[in-house]
Amino acid sequence: MKLREDIRNIAIIAHVDHGKTTLVDALLKQSGVFRQNQKVNERVMDSNAIERERGITILSKNTAVNYKGTKINIIDTPGHADFGGEVERVLKMVNGVVLLVDAFEGPMPQTKFVLKKSFELNLPVIVCINKIDRPEARAEEVVDEVLDLFIELGANEDVLDAPFVFASAKMGVASMNLFDEMTSMEPLFETIIKHIPAPEDNKDDPFKLLISTIDYNDYVGRIGIGKIESGSIFENDTCYIVNATKEGYEERVKISKIFEFEGLNRVEVSSSHSGSIVAITGISHINIGDTLTKEEDKSPLTFVKISEPTLAINFSVNDSPFAGRVGKFLTSRQIRQRLYRELQTDVSLRVEDTDTTDSFKVSGRGELHLSVLIENMRREGYEFQVSKPQVLFKEIDGKKYEPIERVTIDVSGEFVGPIIEKLGRRKGELVTMQEPQGGYQRLEFSIPARGLIGYRTEFLTDTRGNGILNSSFEEYAPYKGEIPRRVNASIVSFDTGTASTYGLNNAQQRGSLFVEAGEEVYEGQVVGESPKGVEIEVSVTKEKKQTNIRASGSDEALKLSPAKKLTLEEALEFIEDDELIEITPKEFRIRKKILNSQTRYKSKKKK
């Protein structure tokens, strides 16, 4: 079997915030991709605006570096569990993975998830213990934890002998031994060349290319990205699209241009051969999972089965009194087109039409997955409404099953009691409880996905912002029973107008407010939350009656508490079944589905 020794294809996988993108930065800089005096942003691979703001990777990205005559194709993958679908499919493009683990936190839920997928594809692993420069780093203990995880996931002996590299991606240094002097990333480069197998060189076999990622460009349209499994491809070649999931489907197409990756750029080439990762243009309707073949062998390659969505939200046309003021795209046709367009690049998403023409059911992997879609649409000028997230149940053998999440919590010992109590009420079961490390204690829970909806904000309050909570989908299990609903209730405006200081001062005595003086509000808009658990209607537009009689103390300046501005995720956690979030390019508002208070009261009585 011939190998292409001039190429290595790797994916960097890790839990969120363990330093994948920073590591790619260091590899790019030390391979000579940038000029010596070139100004380079941090986390250069996070090109999306939301990625840079939140400091997380959402979309997997391809890059390539050259090291001593060997081209290393690198895929930077997302670390958050909600974007696991991105990781699952790009693993089909690589011959090995670099598993990045934080030297303090150790293996986390997403580490386990992506590692399991790597083992299923029999990919060799290089373990990189990152952030060894952290004051509280415990690299030696983390090595043992990683090996324990390998054994737990049923790794074979080859994987148990995986090389360990110690690194500080931020400082751009690495070594094979924790106590050796570190000067550059060369030890990691050398380990990749030595331990990641070269792709097979079977360019004389029939051509096969599996599309794993889709990109889009206004000039050339859709771009299909994947690894050439066998054979060769040339510019203007005629190929056939086949798909393992569509039996009998076959279409003749023509390739316009072929690109390979060099640093952060795509470089046009006239031909490419097996083992290379390429981007191709010219096929307007190419999709993830499609196989490109030639006449001599039209059998498709199998595509990895993507995990099912666990959460659904209804997107509908905005029908509030303030609809159409700032949005460019308002109609159901425009919203539907945008949602179905997202399906072409996001394999974890599902979109379904509902009974009504102005509402669509969108299913995803979690709140963050769906909130990033909402945020992207909002920034593009769309205006719409979304409902409370609903967990997707399954029926197996006549019984109701629900998605269960594995939750890992790192928190100070003083907060452990309240967390166990609250998650217990939400049907959470404590699985493990580790000894305190560096002042933090690690708890692992198995909890229904619906038990986590609305808990993250509570968690931050309970731990005074010091706790870290991570979760990943584990399995479907029998329904656990009813879970208590939120304690706080809504404060609702019963008139339309401009919020006044006088009206807000009266309302703030009932709870915390979401609006400030001078903001426009409408009847049925949720303007705050009440801790008493009973919905309250107030007039925040009420003005003080003017008289010509002055009394001592009555004209003192009114002082308002600062308005509580919810993030999109917090709003999704806050709303109830009878509420919606109105999303506009400038802001979002929480509102009742039925705006009129009398109609709302009558509908409740009927129930």
C-alpha positions in Angstrom: 0.0 0.0 0.0 1.5 3.3 -1.1 1.2 6.4 1.2 1.4 10.1 0.5 4.2 11.0 2.9 4.0 14.7 1.9 0.6 15.1 3.6 -0.9 14.8 7.1 -4.6 15.4 7.8 -5.5 16.2 11.4 -8.5 17.6 13.4 -7.9 19.4 16.7 -10.6 18.3 19.1 -11.3 19.5 22.7 -13.9 20.8 25.2 -14.9 24.4 24.8 -12.3 26.9 26.0 -9.4 24.5 26.2 -7.4 26.5 23.6 -7.9 24.8 20.2 -8.0 28.1 18.1 -5.1 29.5 20.1 -3.1 26.4 19.3 -3.8 26.7 15.6 -2.7 30.4 15.9 0.7 29.2 17.3 1.1 26.5 14.6 0.3 29.0 11.8 2.8 31.6 13.2 5.7 29.2 13.6 5.2 27.6 10.2 5.9 30.9 8.4 2.4 31.6 7.2 2.6 35.3 8.3 5.3 37.8 7.5 7.5 38.8 10.4 6.0 42.3 10.6 2.5 41.2 9.8 -0.2 42.3 12.4 -2.2 39.2 13.2 -5.4 39.1 15.3 -5.7 36.6 18.2 -7.8 33.5 17.4 -7.4 34.3 13.7 -9.5 31.2 12.7 -12.6 32.6 14.5 -13.7 34.6 11.5 -17.5 34.8 12.4 -18.5 38.0 14.4 -20.4 35.9 17.0 -17.4 33.6 17.4 -15.1 36.5 18.2 -17.6 38.1 20.6 -18.3 34.9 22.6 -14.8 33.5 22.3 -16.1 30.1 21.1 -15.7 28.3 17.8 -19.1 27.6 16.1 -18.0 26.5 12.6 -15.2 24.0 11.8 -12.5 25.6 9.6 -9.8 24.3 7.4 -6.2 25.6 7.2 -2.9 24.1 6.2 0.8 24.6 7.3 4.0 23.3 5.8 6.6 21.8 8.1 9.9 20.5 6.6 8.3 19.7 3.3 5.2 18.0 4.7 1.8 19.7 4.3 -0.3 19.4 7.4 -4.0 20.0 6.8 -5.6 21.2 10.1 -9.3 21.4 10.9 -10.2 23.6 13.9 -13.4 22.2 15.4 -16.0 23.6 17.8 -15.7 22.7 21.4 -19.3 23.3 22.6 -21.6 20.2 22.7 -24.3 22.0 20.8 -22.1 22.1 17.7 -21.1 18.4 18.0 -22.5 17.8 14.5 -19.8 19.9 13.0 -17.1 17.7 14.7 -18.8 14.4 13.8 -18.7 15.0 10.0 -15.3 16.7 9.7 -13.7 13.6 11.3 -14.4 11.8 8.0 -11.8 14.1 6.4 -8.8 13.3 8.7 -6.4 10.5 9.4 -5.8 11.3 13.1 -6.7 13.8 15.9 -4.9 16.0 18.3 -6.9 15.8 21.6 -6.4 19.1 23.6 -7.0 18.9 27.3 -6.7 21.8 29.8 -3.9 21.2 32.4 -6.2 22.3 35.2 -9.7 21.3 34.2 -8.8 17.9 32.7 -11.2 15.9 30.5 -14.7 17.4 30.3 -18.0 16.2 28.8 -17.3 17.4 25.2 -13.8 15.8 25.4 -15.5 12.5 26.0 -18.1 13.0 23.2 -15.6 13.8 20.4 -13.1 11.2 21.6 -15.8 8.5 21.4 -16.5 9.6 17.8 -12.8 9.4 17.0 -12.5 5.9 18.4 -15.6 4.8 16.3 -13.6 5.8 13.2 -10.4 4.1 14.5 -8.5 7.4 14.3 -5.0 7.6 16.1 -4.8 10.2 18.9 -2.1 12.6 20.0 -2.8 14.0 23.5 -1.8 17.6 24.0 -2.0 18.9 27.6 -2.4 22.6 27.1 -2.2 25.6 29.5 0.6 24.2 31.6 1.6 27.8 32.4 -1.6 28.2 34.5 -0.6 28.7 38.2 -3.0 25.9 39.3 -2.1 23.5 36.5 -1.9 19.8 37.5 -0.6 18.2 34.3 0.5 14.9 35.8 -2.9 14.1 37.3 -4.6 15.2 34.1 -2.5 12.6 32.2 -3.9 9.9 34.5 -7.4 11.2 34.0 -7.0 11.1 30.2 -5.8 7.5 30.4 -8.8 6.6 32.6 -11.1 8.1 30.0 -9.4 6.0 27.3 -10.1 2.9 29.3 -13.7 3.9 30.1 -14.3 4.4 26.3 -12.9 1.0 25.5 -9.8 2.2 23.7 -7.5 -0.4 22.1 -3.8 -0.9 23.1 -2.5 1.4 20.3 -4.5 4.3 21.7 -3.3 3.6 25.3 0.2 4.1 24.0 -0.7 7.5 22.5 2.1 10.1 22.8 1.5 13.0 25.3 2.8 16.5 24.4 2.8 19.3 27.0 2.2 22.8 25.7 1.3 26.4 26.3 -0.5 27.5 23.1 -0.6 31.1 24.3 3.2 31.2 24.6 3.7 29.1 21.5 5.8 26.4 23.2 5.7 22.6 23.6 7.8 19.7 24.8 7.5 15.9 25.1 8.5 16.1 28.8 6.8 18.3 31.3 10.1 19.5 32.9 12.1 20.0 29.7 12.9 23.5 28.5 10.3 24.7 25.9 11.3 27.0 23.1 8.8 26.4 20.2 6.0 24.1 18.9 8.5 21.9 17.1 7.9 18.9 19.4 4.2 18.9 18.4 5.0 19.2 14.7 7.4 16.3 15.0 4.8 14.2 16.9 2.2 14.8 14.2 4.6 13.8 11.4 5.6 10.7 13.3 2.3 9.4 14.8 -0.4 10.5 12.4 -0.5 8.1 9.4 -0.1 9.5 5.9 -3.2 9.1 3.7 -3.2 6.3 1.1 -1.8 7.1 -2.3 -4.3 5.4 -4.6 -4.6 8.0 -7.3 -4.9 5.2 -10.0 -8.2 3.9 -8.4 -11.6 5.2 -9.4 -12.2 8.8 -8.2 -14.2 9.3 -5.0 -14.7 12.5 -2.9 -17.0 12.7 0.1 -18.4 16.2 0.8 -18.1 16.9 4.6 -18.5 20.7 4.7 -20.3 23.4 2.6 -19.2 27.0 2.2 -20.8 29.8 0.2 -19.4 32.7 -1.8 -21.4 35.4 -3.5 -19.2 35.1 -6.6 -18.9 31.3 -7.1 -21.9 30.1 -5.2 -21.8 26.9 -3.2 -18.4 25.4 -2.4 -18.1 21.7 -1.4 -15.2 20.7 0.9 -13.9 17.2 1.5 -11.1 14.7 1.3 -10.3 12.8 -1.9 -10.5 9.2 -0.8 -9.2 7.7 -4.1 -8.4 8.7 -7.7 -7.6 12.1 -9.1 -9.7 15.1 -10.1 -9.0 17.8 -12.8 -10.4 21.2 -13.6 -13.6 21.0 -15.8 -14.0 17.2 -15.1 -17.4 15.7 -15.5 -18.4 13.8 -12.4 -21.5 12.1 -10.9 -23.2 13.0 -7.6 -24.4 9.9 -5.6 -25.6 9.7 -2.0 -25.7 6.7 0.3 -29.0 7.9 1.9 -30.7 8.4 -1.5 -30.9 5.0 -3.2 -30.8 5.2 -7.0 -30.0 9.0 -7.0 -27.4 9.9 -9.6 -26.7 13.2 -11.3 -24.1 14.3 -13.9 -22.3 17.5 -13.0 -19.2 19.5 -14.1 -16.4 20.7 -11.8 -15.5 24.4 -12.4 -12.5 25.0 -10.1 -10.4 23.1 -7.6 -8.8 24.7 -4.5 -6.4 23.4 -1.9 -5.6 25.0 1.4 -2.4 27.0 2.1 -2.3 28.8 5.4 -5.6 30.8 5.7 -6.1 30.9 1.9 -7.6 28.7 -0.7 -5.2 28.3 -3.7 -6.5 27.3 -7.1 -5.0 24.1 -8.6 -5.5 22.4 -11.9 -5.7 18.9 -10.4 -5.6 17.1 -7.1 -5.1 13.5 -6.0 -6.1 11.1 -3.2 -5.3 12.2 0.3 -5.7 15.9 -0.4 -8.4 18.0 1.2 -10.0 20.2 -1.5 -12.7 22.8 -2.1 -14.6 22.5 -5.4 -17.0 25.0 -7.1 -19.4 24.8 -10.0 -22.1 22.6 -8.5 -25.0 24.8 -7.3 -26.9 22.2 -5.3 -24.1 20.1 -3.8 -24.8 19.0 -0.2 -23.1 17.5 2.8 -23.0 13.7 2.5 -22.8 13.7 -1.3 -20.2 11.6 -3.0 -18.5 12.7 -6.2 -17.6 9.8 -8.5 -16.6 9.0 -12.1 -18.2 6.7 -14.7 -16.1 3.6 -13.8 -17.4 3.3 -10.2 -20.6 5.1 -9.0 -20.9 3.5 -5.6 -21.3 6.2 -2.8 -19.2 6.5 0.3 -21.0 6.1 3.6 -21.4 9.3 5.7 -21.3 9.4 9.5 -24.7 9.3 11.2 -25.2 12.7 12.8 -26.8 12.7 16.3 -30.4 13.7 16.4 -31.7 17.1 17.7 -33.0 17.3 21.2 -34.7 20.7 21.4 -37.3 22.5 19.2 -38.4 26.1 18.9 -41.2 27.6 16.8 -40.2 30.5 14.5 -43.2 32.6 13.5 -44.0 35.9 11.7 -43.8 39.0 14.0 -47.4 40.2 14.7 -46.7 42.6 17.6 -47.9 46.3 17.5 -44.2 47.3 16.7 -43.7 44.8 13.8 -42.0 46.0 10.7 -40.3 49.1 12.2 -36.7 48.1 11.7 -36.6 44.7 10.0 -35.9 44.2 6.3 -37.2 40.6 6.1 -40.6 40.1 7.7 -42.7 37.8 5.7 -43.2 34.0 6.2 -41.8 33.3 2.8 -38.5 35.2 3.6 -38.2 33.5 7.0 -38.9 30.1 5.5 -36.3 30.6 2.7 -33.7 31.6 5.3 -34.4 28.6 7.6 -34.2 26.1 4.7 -31.0 27.7 3.5 -29.4 27.1 6.9 -30.1 23.4 6.4 -27.6 23.3 3.6 -24.7 24.0 5.9 -25.9 22.8 9.3 -26.4 19.0 9.3 -27.6 19.0 13.0 -30.6 21.3 12.3 -34.1 20.2 11.3 -36.8 22.5 9.9 -40.5 21.5 9.5 -43.5 23.4 8.2 -46.4 23.5 10.8 -50.2 23.6 10.4 -50.1 27.4 9.9 -48.2 29.0 7.0 -46.6 31.7 9.3 -44.9 29.3 11.7 -42.0 26.8 11.4 -40.7 24.2 13.9 -36.8 24.3 14.1 -35.0 21.5 16.0 -31.4 21.7 17.1 -28.9 20.3 19.5 -29.4 22.8 22.4 -30.2 26.3 23.4 -26.9 27.7 22.2 -27.2 26.0 18.8 -30.6 27.6 18.2 -29.7 31.0 19.8 -26.7 31.4 17.4 -29.1 30.8 14.5 -31.5 33.4 15.9 -28.7 35.9 16.5 -27.3 35.4 12.9 -30.8 36.0 11.4 -31.3 39.1 13.6 -28.0 40.6 12.4 -29.0 39.9 8.8 -32.1 42.1 9.2 -34.8 39.4 9.9 -37.7 40.2 12.2 -39.7 37.3 13.7 -40.9 35.7 17.0 -39.7 32.5 18.8 -41.5 30.3 21.3 -40.2 28.6 24.5 -37.8 25.8 23.7 -39.5 22.3 23.9 -37.7 19.1 24.5 -38.2 16.4 21.8 -39.6 13.2 23.3 -39.5 9.8 21.6 -41.8 6.8 21.9 -39.9 3.4 22.2 -42.0 0.2 22.8 -45.0 2.3 23.7 -43.1 4.2 26.4 -42.2 7.9 26.5 -38.5 8.5 26.4 -36.7 11.9 26.9 -33.1 13.2 26.2 -30.8 13.0 29.2 -27.8 15.3 29.6 -24.5 14.6 31.4 -23.7 17.8 33.4 -20.3 18.5 34.9 -20.1 21.3 37.5 -16.9 22.8 38.9 -17.7 24.9 42.0 -16.4 25.9 45.5 -17.3 23.5 48.3 -19.6 26.1 50.0 -22.1 26.0 47.0 -22.3 22.2 46.7 -25.4 21.8 49.0 -27.7 24.2 47.1 -26.7 22.8 43.7 -27.4 19.2 44.7 -30.8 20.3 46.2 -31.9 22.3 43.2 -30.8 19.7 40.6 -32.5 17.0 42.7 -35.8 18.9 42.4 -35.2 19.0 38.6 -34.9 15.1 38.5 -31.1 15.3 38.4 -29.1 12.3 39.8 -25.6 12.8 41.2 -23.3 10.4 39.4 -19.9 11.2 40.8 -18.4 13.7 43.3 -14.6 14.2 43.2 -12.3 15.4 45.9 -11.7 19.2 45.8 -8.9 20.3 43.4 -7.4 23.8 43.6 -10.3 25.0 45.7 -12.9 23.6 43.3 -15.0 20.5 43.6 -16.3 18.6 40.5 -19.9 17.2 40.5 -21.3 15.1 37.7 -25.1 14.8 37.2 -27.4 12.9 34.9 -30.4 15.1 34.3 -33.3 15.4 31.8 -32.6 18.1 29.2 -35.8 19.9 30.2 -34.5 20.1 33.8 -31.7 22.3 32.5 -34.0 24.8 30.8 -34.0 27.9 33.0 -31.4 26.6 35.4 -28.2 28.2 34.1 -29.2 31.7 35.2 -30.2 30.3 38.6 -26.8 28.5 38.8 -24.9 31.7 38.3 -26.9 33.4 41.1 -26.5 30.5 43.4 -22.7 30.3 42.9 -22.3 34.1 42.8 -20.8 33.7 39.3 -18.0 31.4 40.4 -19.3 28.1 39.1 -18.6 26.4 35.7 -21.4 24.3 34.2 -21.0 22.1 31.1 -23.4 19.6 29.6 -23.5 17.2 26.7 -26.2 14.8 25.4 -25.9 11.3 26.8 -28.9 9.2 25.8 -32.6 8.8 25.6 -34.1 7.3 28.8 -37.6 6.7 30.2 -39.6 9.9 31.1 -38.7 11.0 34.6 -42.0 12.7 35.6 -43.1 16.3 36.1 -40.5 19.0 37.0 -41.5 22.1 39.0 -41.9 25.2 36.9 -40.1 28.5 37.4 -40.7 30.4 40.7 -40.6 33.9 39.2 -43.6 35.2 37.2 -44.0 38.0 34.6 -44.8 41.6 35.2 -46.9 42.6 32.1 -47.8 46.0 30.8 -51.5 46.6 30.3 -51.2 49.7 28.1 -49.2 51.0 25.1 -47.0 54.1 25.2 -43.7 55.3 26.5 -42.4 54.0 29.9 -42.2 56.9 32.4 -40.1 57.2 35.5 -43.2 57.6 37.7 -44.9 54.4 36.2 -41.6 52.4 36.5 -41.1 53.5 40.1 -44.5 52.0 41.0 -43.8 48.8 39.0 -40.3 48.3 40.4 -41.8 47.7 43.9 -43.3 44.5 42.5 -40.0 43.0 41.2 -37.1 43.7 38.8 -37.7 45.4 35.5 -36.5 44.8 31.9 -37.3 48.3 30.5 -36.0 51.8 31.2 -37.7 55.2 31.2 -38.2 56.5 27.7 -38.6 53.0 26.1 -41.7 52.3 24.1 -43.9 49.4 25.4 -47.1 47.8 24.3 -50.0 46.0 25.9 -49.1 42.5 26.7 -45.3 43.1 26.7 -43.4 41.5 29.6 -41.6 44.4 31.4 -40.2 42.6 34.4 -40.2 39.6 36.7 -42.0 39.2 40.0 -40.4 36.9 42.7 -43.9 36.1 44.1 -44.8 33.6 41.4 -48.0 35.4 40.5 -48.4 37.3 37.2 -48.9 41.0 37.7 -50.3 43.6 35.3 -49.0 47.2 35.7 -49.0 50.5 33.9 -45.4 51.6 33.3 -46.6 54.5 31.0 -48.5 56.2 33.9 -47.6 59.9 34.4 -47.8 61.8 37.7 -50.8 64.0 37.9 -49.8 67.7 37.8 -51.3 70.1 40.4 -50.6 73.6 41.3 -50.3 72.7 45.0 -46.8 71.8 46.3 -46.3 69.7 49.4 -43.0 69.1 51.2 -41.2 65.9 50.0 -43.7 65.0 47.2 -41.5 66.4 44.4 -38.3 64.6 45.4 -36.5 63.0 42.4 -37.6 59.4 41.9 -34.7 56.8 41.8 -35.0 53.8 39.5 -33.0 50.6 39.9 -31.0 49.7 36.7 -33.1 47.7 34.3 -32.1 44.0 34.1 -31.1 43.4 30.4 -31.4 39.7 29.6 -29.2 38.0 27.0 -31.0 35.9 24.3 -30.2 32.6 26.1 -31.5 34.0 29.4 -34.7 35.2 27.7 -35.2 31.7 26.1 -34.8 30.2 29.6 -37.1 32.8 31.2 -40.2 32.6 29.0 -43.2 30.3 29.6 -45.5 28.4 27.2 -47.8 31.4 26.8 -45.0 33.8 26.0 -42.9 34.6 22.9 -39.7 36.6 22.2 -40.0 39.2 19.5 -36.7 39.4 17.7 -35.8 42.5 15.7 -32.4 43.6 14.2 -32.0 46.2 17.0 -33.5 44.5 20.1 -35.7 41.7 21.4 -38.8 41.9 23.7 -40.6 39.3 25.7 -44.4 39.3 25.2 -47.5 37.3 25.8 -48.9 35.3 23.0 -52.3 36.9 23.6 -51.6 40.6 24.1 -55.1 41.8 25.3 -55.4 41.2 29.1 -59.2 40.5 29.0 -58.8 38.0 26.1 -55.9 36.4 27.9 -58.0 36.1 31.1 -60.9 34.5 29.3 -58.6 31.9 27.6 -57.1 30.9 31.0 -60.7 30.4 32.4 -61.6 28.1 29.5 -58.6 25.9 30.4 
